[in-house]
């Protein structure tokens, strides 16, 4: 991590060259991203930040996407850059080319990469061999841009996340849950994961993440007094063959009106989308909290613009 002086004489922190994980970020770096996010959102129609002017970024997606792809493409364009979209069938990666070879080629032609794939190691290897800023747009292990956008949404609505209680309901071993794990220690909030035992994070991961984290199969206890109730789909991409089993085992772990009543009166209900009403959340609860949920979706654009701008400044 490097520092830079601002016009006011204050010292801010620059991001590391890539954003691959919440784990790699310091609290100071997260604070920089969130401040930049607020500025970009507030001034979206008033002034133009062209941090990516003259740059071309590749979006390399091995998994399908709606919000992530659109928010990154719009964000790159608004920052003055251009984007190239490549799915698995467009790239030689889909035909067996080594990731490090693809990375070495693209690194000579593009200015940065946004990658949505399966293995965390693949994106780390791309970053290592490409030499260009690389952003994790989702892997099986982490979803850092989503969680940064969610944290910004909580701060936007409740001023701060520190000392609050975030309860994650559902698959506690998912990529979003893992990113929440790393965020809890860095930003000093309590994280409760309400999942069946086989869907809870392992002891090694919990020890690595640190922080105030509780894992329980008692959903009602986890929701009691929570500031935020958060959920995600039960069947992530690549796990479609487990759908029937997951629906049976995770069936009781969903957000309903009765669960919301156990949380604080002003508790936020959040969902990172897409939502399967009747599974991880019921229809009435989803619609009652739709404003927050779709604010989350919009904030992906603003936080990703902040990440892009910070990485561009660091090159």
JOVEN-V36528 format. One record per backbone hydrogen bond with DSSP energy under -1.0 kcal/mol. CO is the residue of the C=O (numbers start at 0). NH is the residue of the N-H. E is the energy in kcal/mol with one decimal. If there is no record, write none. Layout:
# JOVEN-V36528
co=CO nh=NH e=E
co=CO nh=NH e=E
This chain:
# JOVEN-V36528
co=1 nh=13 e=-3.1
co=3 nh=11 e=-2.3
co=5 nh=8 e=-1.8
co=9 nh=5 e=-2.5
co=11 nh=3 e=-2.2
co=18 nh=135 e=-2.9
co=21 nh=24 e=-1.3
co=25 nh=29 e=-2.3
co=26 nh=30 e=-2.2
co=27 nh=31 e=-1.9
co=28 nh=32 e=-2.1
co=29 nh=33 e=-2.5
co=30 nh=34 e=-2.4
co=31 nh=35 e=-2.5
co=32 nh=36 e=-2.4
co=33 nh=37 e=-2.1
co=34 nh=38 e=-2.0
co=35 nh=39 e=-2.6
co=36 nh=40 e=-2.5
co=37 nh=41 e=-2.4
co=38 nh=42 e=-2.2
co=40 nh=43 e=-1.0
co=42 nh=45 e=-1.1
co=42 nh=46 e=-2.3
co=49 nh=52 e=-1.9
co=51 nh=54 e=-2.5
co=54 nh=81 e=-2.3
co=55 nh=110 e=-3.1
co=56 nh=83 e=-2.2
co=57 nh=113 e=-3.0
co=58 nh=85 e=-3.4
co=59 nh=115 e=-2.3
co=65 nh=69 e=-2.4
co=66 nh=70 e=-2.5
co=67 nh=71 e=-2.0
co=68 nh=72 e=-2.7
co=69 nh=73 e=-2.8
co=70 nh=74 e=-2.1
co=71 nh=75 e=-2.8
co=72 nh=76 e=-2.0
co=73 nh=77 e=-2.8
co=74 nh=78 e=-1.5
co=75 nh=80 e=-2.7
co=76 nh=79 e=-1.8
co=78 nh=51 e=-2.3
co=81 nh=56 e=-2.8
co=83 nh=58 e=-3.5
co=85 nh=60 e=-2.7
co=86 nh=89 e=-1.0
co=86 nh=90 e=-1.3
co=90 nh=93 e=-1.5
co=91 nh=94 e=-1.7
co=91 nh=96 e=-2.3
co=92 nh=95 e=-1.4
co=97 nh=101 e=-2.1
co=98 nh=102 e=-2.8
co=99 nh=103 e=-1.8
co=100 nh=104 e=-1.8
co=101 nh=105 e=-2.8
co=102 nh=106 e=-2.5
co=104 nh=107 e=-1.4
co=105 nh=108 e=-1.9
co=105 nh=109 e=-2.7
co=111 nh=57 e=-2.4
co=112 nh=134 e=-2.5
co=113 nh=59 e=-2.7
co=114 nh=136 e=-3.2
co=115 nh=61 e=-3.4
co=117 nh=139 e=-3.6
co=118 nh=122 e=-1.1
co=119 nh=123 e=-1.9
co=120 nh=124 e=-2.4
co=121 nh=125 e=-2.2
co=122 nh=126 e=-2.3
co=123 nh=127 e=-2.1
co=124 nh=128 e=-2.3
co=125 nh=129 e=-2.4
co=126 nh=130 e=-1.3
co=132 nh=112 e=-2.6
co=133 nh=18 e=-2.4
co=134 nh=114 e=-2.6
co=137 nh=116 e=-2.1
co=141 nh=138 e=-2.5
co=142 nh=146 e=-1.8
co=143 nh=147 e=-2.4
co=144 nh=148 e=-2.1
co=145 nh=149 e=-2.2
co=146 nh=150 e=-2.7
co=147 nh=151 e=-2.2
co=148 nh=152 e=-1.9
co=149 nh=153 e=-2.3
co=150 nh=154 e=-2.5
co=151 nh=155 e=-2.5
co=152 nh=156 e=-1.7
co=153 nh=157 e=-2.8
co=154 nh=158 e=-1.8
co=157 nh=159 e=-2.2
co=160 nh=163 e=-1.8
co=163 nh=189 e=-2.8
co=164 nh=226 e=-1.9
co=164 nh=227 e=-1.9
co=165 nh=191 e=-2.9
co=166 nh=229 e=-3.0
co=167 nh=193 e=-3.2
co=169 nh=171 e=-1.3
co=170 nh=173 e=-1.5
co=173 nh=177 e=-2.1
co=174 nh=178 e=-2.1
co=175 nh=179 e=-2.1
co=176 nh=180 e=-2.0
co=177 nh=181 e=-1.7
co=178 nh=182 e=-1.8
co=179 nh=183 e=-2.0
co=181 nh=185 e=-1.1
co=182 nh=186 e=-2.2
co=183 nh=188 e=-1.5
co=187 nh=162 e=-3.3
co=189 nh=165 e=-3.0
co=190 nh=213 e=-2.6
co=191 nh=167 e=-3.3
co=192 nh=215 e=-2.7
co=193 nh=169 e=-2.2
co=195 nh=198 e=-2.1
co=196 nh=199 e=-1.5
co=201 nh=205 e=-2.2
co=202 nh=206 e=-2.3
co=203 nh=207 e=-2.2
co=204 nh=208 e=-2.5
co=205 nh=209 e=-2.3
co=210 nh=212 e=-1.2
co=211 nh=190 e=-2.5
co=213 nh=192 e=-3.3
co=215 nh=194 e=-2.1
co=216 nh=218 e=-1.1
co=217 nh=221 e=-1.9
co=218 nh=222 e=-1.7
co=219 nh=223 e=-1.2
co=222 nh=225 e=-2.1
co=225 nh=263 e=-2.5
co=226 nh=267 e=-2.5
co=227 nh=166 e=-3.0
co=228 nh=269 e=-3.0
co=229 nh=168 e=-3.2
co=230 nh=271 e=-1.2
co=235 nh=238 e=-2.2
co=238 nh=241 e=-2.1
co=239 nh=242 e=-1.6
co=241 nh=245 e=-2.9
co=242 nh=246 e=-2.7
co=243 nh=247 e=-1.8
co=244 nh=248 e=-2.6
co=245 nh=249 e=-3.0
co=249 nh=252 e=-2.2
co=251 nh=253 e=-1.4
co=254 nh=281 e=-2.0
co=255 nh=259 e=-2.3
co=256 nh=260 e=-1.5
co=258 nh=261 e=-1.4
co=261 nh=224 e=-2.5
co=263 nh=266 e=-2.1
co=267 nh=228 e=-3.0
co=269 nh=230 e=-1.8
co=275 nh=278 e=-2.1
co=279 nh=254 e=-2.2
co=280 nh=277 e=-3.0
co=281 nh=285 e=-2.5
co=282 nh=286 e=-2.5
co=283 nh=287 e=-2.0
co=284 nh=288 e=-1.3
co=286 nh=289 e=-1.1
co=288 nh=292 e=-2.0
co=289 nh=293 e=-2.8
co=290 nh=294 e=-1.7
co=291 nh=295 e=-2.2
co=292 nh=296 e=-1.6
co=293 nh=297 e=-2.1
co=294 nh=298 e=-2.5
co=297 nh=300 e=-1.4
co=298 nh=302 e=-2.6
co=299 nh=303 e=-2.1
co=300 nh=304 e=-1.9
co=301 nh=305 e=-1.9
co=302 nh=306 e=-2.2
co=303 nh=307 e=-2.7
co=304 nh=308 e=-2.8
co=305 nh=309 e=-2.4
co=306 nh=310 e=-2.7
co=307 nh=311 e=-2.4
co=308 nh=312 e=-1.9
co=309 nh=313 e=-1.1
